[in-house]
Amino acid sequence: MSVDGTASARRTRGRVVMLVDNGVNGDSRVQKAARSAAEAGWDVTLIGRKADATTVESWRIGDAEVRLVPVPSDLVEPWHRRGRSLRRPLAYPPGRHVVLRLDSMKAWRADIVARIAQLRAARGAVGGRGAGLLNEPRLLFPRLGLAVTSRWVRFRARETRKLREARINPRSPLNRLTIRFWQATMGDRSWRRLDPSLWQWELGFAKVIDDLRPDLIHAHDFKMVGVGARAAARARAKGRSVRFVWDAHEYVPGLRPRTPGWLPAQVAYEREYAPYADAVVTVSEDLADLLRHDHKLTERPTVVMNAPVLAAEEAGDGAPVPGLRSLCGLAADTPLLAYSGGITPVRGVDLVVEALVSLPDVHLAMLSLHPSGANRAADQLRARTVELGVADRVHMLPYVPHWQVSRVLASADAAVSPLHHLPNHEIALSNKFFEYSHARLPLVVSDVKTMAEMVRSTGQGEVFRAQDLADFIRAVKLVLADPQRYRAAYERPGMLQEWSWEAQAATLDALYTRLLPEFPGPDEAPAAAAVAGPVEPVAEPDPVVSAVRS
């Protein structure tokens, strides 16, 4: 499809517009969904966010077009960051005002110091410290003005800090009262007051979606559910038939709250728009049951798991993929644990590092470093390895493209997933679970519900009590003592095929076909196996100006 929204010559099925609240490149599920749908003959445009520019950026993933559009980042601020407050009436307004005032005081002070130095130099003074100031009447009033004003600015800066802390305090009675008031008076519409910044996605995406005139809208994750529902409603109001699919990646009530009003706003936002979906897709059976119950859905959501591509040898440019051992410079007989994914406290990676003290021959390789270079958590963990004396056995490596992960990991002896107990950890099999499985690695996983049950049922690894160091060490020793026993689980016929994106893509295509029966089925349209590969840049299109909708 061309950038202006016209159909290309290859179009044989309906037009699908996918929506996601990120820049696409780091989201393997979204990339695989767009590519495989296009390979099955759908005319796919994937719309994501470009936060740092005013023009559209475009490229292709296979036959799918990716279009990143500008999204206003601070068009409307959350309720707790708005103007002045009676709680601290002398605090500065939100924004950079307090920083500018403090910097102006520093500049004023620097000016006086410079004038003193000039006077001393002119007089050849060598007296005691401050003599030039005491003997120069013309600097007395600036000095007194600086002293008084600086005290006032520092006082207001302290008030600003205290107000900011009060506004993000979840135990604050005023915060609780504010949230309950909007929930009681507006119900599911309360997100408009609690977090109106959710409108930024509408402002950035709405006109682009409308211009594409989709037959089906596929909204990925909770922030896109409202954008997709409203776009479908606008199209239907104009007499066009549009189907709306919501893809729920996680359980929103189980997310960690960022600020007092943030989580209630996201829950209300999802609850308002979820009933408008013609079909719901999600990542696990347990989450499907929760979504059907919470939103009173008429049918159970379709499960499309976060599985990797099976035909990995067909992905990429044909270049050989280095193994984990070669990346770490380790011999074949060195015990090696693998970890893939982000480094945050709730992922439990610090437990693995601490365990190395009691596992003196074992190394840990982590595919965890973000290409942006912003790896504060990794820096903190690296400092911890130095404290424990295991830094030489912890190898922090950058992420690799999602279609290479399993092949890179395959040379390890075992893989670890030390997740803490959180609602979203309990109800789904993570990306890394499937990536580890396709690498045919024995697993050491914490006892989060769904993953622990799966590992126990298949025999592909050992389960330990989350955050229990001694039990983790026990499980690692068992797996390393007889890894072939656990690898044998992957010989079960059909298991890895079922856990492949090809199988999931077929499920998603069947759903699209059911929702759009007027379009040719996959047997009547050009289709190919779903294979994820590198993105292919195309020329950047002309700027697109997004219409603002309120």
N, C-alpha and C positions, 0 to 999 in steps of 0.2 A: 504494500500500500504506500502511496506517495505521502509526503509530509502534509500536503494540504487536505488530506482526508479522502482523496479519491481512490477508488478501487484499482488495484493492479490487475494485470492480465491473468495472474495465477489464481485469483480468488475463485474458489469453487464452493465454499460453504459460507456460513454466516460470519458477520463481523463481531469479534470479541474484543472488548476493551477491559483490560485488567488495571486495577488501581492498587498502589502500595505507597506507604508513608515514608519511604526512604529513597536512597539513590540507586537501588537495584543491585549494584555490583556485589554487595555483601550478603545478599538474600538468596541462598541457593534454592529454596522452595519456589520462590517467585520466578526465578530464572528457568528452572526446570518446567514449571507449569506453562510458562509462555512458549518456550521452545517446543515442547511436546504437542501442545495444542496446535501450533502452526504446522508442525510436521504432519499432524492428522488432517490438515486441510483447512483449518479455521484461519480467518484473516485477523491476526492478533496484533493489537497495539497495547503495549504495557506503559502506563503513565506513572512516573515517579517524581521525586522532588529534586529540584536543583536550587539550593538555598542561596548561592552566592553570585547570582547573575540575573540579568533581566531578559535574557534570550533563551530560547529552547535549545537543548542539546539532544542529538538523536544518534542512535546506532542500531545494529541488529544483533539479535541472538538467534542464530539459525535464520528461519524465515519470519520471525517475529520482530516487529519494530519496537524499540525502546525509545520513549520520549520523556525526557526530564524537563519539567516546566518550573518556572519560578513560583515559589510559595512565600507569602509574607510571613516573616518569622515572629515579629512582635507587633502585629497590627492591632491586636487586642490583648491586654494582659490579664492573667488570672485575677480573681476577685481579691486575693490577699496581697496583691502588689499595687493596688490602686492608690490614689492621691493621699492627702494628709489624713491623720487619724486623731480622734480625741484622746486615744490612749497615750500618745506622745505628741502633743500639738506642736512642739518645738523641733521635732525631727524634720530633716530635709525631705523634699519630695522624692519619689522613686527615681531611679536612673543614675546618671553620673554626677549629679549636682554636688553630692558630698565630696566626691573625689576632686572635682574642680575647685571647690572651696579650700580643701586641705592643700592642694597644690599651689593655690594662689598665696596662701600663708607662707609656704616654703619659698616661693619666688620673692615675696616681700622681705623675708628674712635674709635671703641671699643678696638682695639689693642693698640692704643696710650694711651687711658685712663687707660688701664690695666698696661702699662709700667710706667706711672706716679705713679699709686698707689703702684707698687712694689718699685719704688725709694723712695717714701715717707716712706714706711714701713721699708725699709732698713736703712734709715738715721734717723728715728724717727722724721721726720719733722712734725711740727704742725703749719707751717706758713700759710699765707693767701692763698686764692684760686688761683691756677695756679702757685704758687711759685716754685713747683718742676719742672714745664716745663720751666720757665724763667731761672732757674739756671742750667739747664741741656742741654749743647750745643748739645749733640748727638740726642736730640729730636726736635731740631729746624728745620732741613730740612724735616723730616717726617711730621711735623706740617704744614710747608709751602706747601709741596707737596699735603697734604690732602686738604688744603684750596683751592688751585688753581684747583685741579682735581675735587673737589666736585662742585665748581662753574660751571665748564665745563659740568659735567654730568647733573647737574640740568638744565642748559640751554638747552642741547640736549633733556632732558626729556620733557621740556616745548614745544620744537619744535615738538616732537613726538606727544604730546597730541593735539597740534593745527592742525597737519597734519591729525590725525585721525578724528577730528571734521570736517575739511574741506572735507574729503573724504566721509563723510556720510551726508553732508549738501545737501538737495535736491534742494536748490536755488542756489547752486554754478554754475556759468556759465561754468566752465571747466567740471563739472560733466554732465551738460545738453548737452554740445557739444560732450562729449565722447559717451553718449548714442545715440544721434542722428546720429553720424558718423557710429557706428556699425549697427544701424537700417537701415540707407540709403545704406550701402555697402553690408550687409548680409541679410537683410529682416528677415524672420522668423528664420533663422539660427543664428541670432545675440545673442541668449542665450549662445552660445558657448564662446563668449567673455564677456558678461555681467554677467553670473553666470555659469562658467564651473564646479562648484561643483555638478551640476545636473548629471554629469557623474558618480559620486560615486555609484549611484544605478545600473548603468549598470555594473560597475566593481564588485559589490557584488552579483548581482542576475543573470547575463547573463548565466554563465555556469550551474548554478543550474537549471534554466528553461530548457535549452537545454537538459540536462541529463534526465529530467522528460518526455520529448517527449509528451507534452500536445496535446489534440485534441482541447481544447478551453482555451484561456488565458483571465482571467478576471482581469483587472487592476483597482484598487481602487484609486480614486482621481487623481489630475493632475500630481503629480510627477512620477506616474507609467505609464502614457500614452505613453511616449517615450520608456520605457523599454519593455512594452508589444508589441508595434508596431514593434520594432526592432527584438524582439524574434520571432514574427510571420513571419517577412520577412526572417529571417535566415532559419526557418523551411521550408518555401515555396521554398526557393532557393535549398534546398536539396530534393525537390519533395514531401514533406509531406503536407497534407491538414490541416491547422490550422485556427480556427476562433478566432477573437479578439474582446472582449467586453471591452469598456471603461465605468467605473462607475464614473460619475462626481458628487462629493459630494458637491461642492460649485462653485460659480461664481468667477473665478479667477480675472477678471478685477475689481471686487468689493472688493478685499482683501486690507487690510491696508499695505502700502509699508513698508518694513523693512529698506531698504537702497535705495539710488537713482536708482541703476540698477536692484534691485531685482524684482520688479513687472513687468517692461518691459520684463525681461528675462523669467519669468514664463508664461506671456501671449504669447510670441513668441514661447516658447517650446510647449505649449498646441496647439497653432494654427498650428504648423508644423506637429504634429502627429495625431491630432484629425481626419482628413479625412481618415486615414488608418483603423479606427475601422469599423468592420462589423456591429456592433450595438452599440448604446450608451444608457446607463442607467443613470437616475438621480433621484433626491429626490423630485421634485415638478413639477407641470404643468408649472408654470411661468419660472422656470429654463430650462425646456425642450424647451420652445419657444425661449429663449435667445440663447441657444446652437445651435439650428437649424439655427437661423438667423446668428450668428457670424461665424459659421464654414461651413455654406452652406451645411448642411447635407441633404442627399437625402430622409431620413425618420425622422419623429419626434422621439426623444428619448423616451424610455420606462420608465415610472415613477414607481419607487419602493420606497415607503415612509419609513421614519425611525420610523416605528411603533414597539411597544413592542410585545412580545409573548402573545397570549391570554390564552393558556393553562398553566398559571403560576404555578398551583398546581402540574404539572408534572415535573417542573424544580427543580433543587437542590437535596439535599440529604434527603428530607423529614422533615428536622428540622423546627420547627416553626419560622416564620419571625416576629421579634418584630415590633410593631407599632411606629409611630413617637412620640405619646404622652408618651409612656412608656420610650422611649429613652431620652425624655426631662424631665421625671418625672412630668408631668402635669395631672391635673384632667380633666375629660371629659367635664366639663363646662367652661374650660379656652379657650378663643378665640385663635386659632392657625392658622397662615399663614405658608405655606410651600413653599420652594424654592429648586430646584434641579439643580445642574450644577456648572460651574466654577465661580470664582469671578474675574471679570475684570471690569474696568470703563465702557466699552461700554455695559455691561449687566445690568447696572443700579441698582445693589443691594444696593448701598449706599442710593438711594432714599427711598427704603423700610425701611432701618434703621432710616433715618431721620423722616419718617412718624410715627414711633412708639412714638415719643414725643407727637403727637396729638392723639394717639390711646392708652391711658394709660393702658388698660386692655389686649391689644393684645400682643401675643408672636410670634416670628418668628423662625422657625426651618429651617436650611439650610444643605442639603446633599452636601457638597462642599469641604471637606478636602481631599486632595490627600494622598494616602497611603505612598508616598515617604517621607512625612514630610515637603516637600518644599512648604510652604503656606505663602509666603510673603504678597500677596494681602489679605489673610485672617487675618494676623497679623495686617495689616494696618486698615482693617475694624473693627477688634476687638478693636483697640485703639480708633476708632471713636465712637464706642458704649459707651465706658467709658466717653468720652468727653460729649456725649449727655445724659448720665445718664440712658441708657437703657440696659446696659450690662447684667443685670439679666434676661432680656426678649429676648435675642438673643442666640440661641442654635446652635453652629456650630458642625456639625457631619460629620464623614467620609463618603465617597462614599460607596454605597452598590453594589453588583453585579447587572447588568442591568436587570436580570430577577426578581429581588426582589423590584425594585424601586416603582412600582405602589402599591404593597401591603404595603410597609413601609409607603408611603405617605397617605394612605387611611383614617387614623384617624384624619387628619387635617380638618379644617373648610373650607379652601379655599387655592388656589395655585396662585403664582404670577409669571409673566414673564415681567419684566420691561425693555425690550431691547430698546437700542437707535436706531435711524434711520441710518442704514447702508445698502448698497446694498444687502448683503447676508442675513440680517435680514428681508428684505422686501419680499423676493421671495420664502420663504419656511416655512413649518411648522416644528418646531424644535422637537428634541427628547422629550424634556420636555413637549411639548404640548400634545403629545400622551400619555406620562406617566401620566400626570395629568388627562387626559381624562379617562384612564383605572382605575385610582383611584377614578373616579366619583366625582371629586372635582370641585366646582364652580371656575371659573378662573377670575383673574384680570390681563389683558394684556395691554401693550402699543399699540399705534395705528400704529404699523408696518403693512404694507399692507395686506399680505396674512393671517396672524394670526388674525388680527382685523376683516377682512371680514368673516372669518370662525366663529369666536365667535359671531359676530352679527347675522349671518345666522342661527346658531344652538340655540342661546339663552343660551349657557352654561356659560356665565359670562358677565363681564362688561369691556369696553374699556376705557382707559384714554390717555391723550396726553403725549407722551414720555417726560420724564424729567420735568414734571409739578407736583410738590409736592401736591398742593392743589387738583388737579384733581385726583391724585392717591388716596388721602385720601377719596375723595367723592366716588370713585368706591369701595373701600374696605368697607366703611360703608354700601353701598347699598347691597353688597354681603353678609356681615355678618348679616344684618338685616333679610334676608329671604333666607338662603342657599338652602332650598328644592326647591324653584322656579327654581334655576339654575341646580340642580341635576336632575330635571325631564327631562332635555334635553337628558340625556343618556338613557332614556327608548325608544327612537326612534328605531324601529326594524332595525337591521342590521348595525347601525352606528359603534359600537365598533368592530364588526366583520370585517367591511371594513377597520378599522384602526388597524388591527392586522398584526403581521409579517406573520402569516399563509397565509393570503390573498396576501401579498407581495411576499412571497416565491413561491406561485403558479404562479404569474406573471413572476418571474425570471426563473422558471423551464420551463414555456412555451416558453420563449425566447431561452433558451438553446436548447430546442427540435426543434425549428424552424431552428436554425443555424446548428444543427447536426442531420438532419433527418435520417441519416444512422444508428443511434443508437436507441435502444429500447425506447419507450415512457414510461412515469411513470406507466401506467397500466400493462406494461410487465416486470417491474423491481421492486424489493423490495422497497417500499416507506413507509414513516410514516409521521405523522404530524411534522411540523417544531417546535421543542421545544429547547429553549436555556437553557443550564445548565452549571454547573461548569466544568472547564477544568480538564482532567484526565492525570496526568503525565505518561510518559513512559520512558524507559531507554534512556539515551543520546546516540546518535549515534557516530560513529567514526568521526574524523575531516574531513571536506570537504574543499579542497583548491579551491578557486574561481579563475578562469582564468581572467586575466586582458585584457580588450579590450579597445582600444582607438577610 
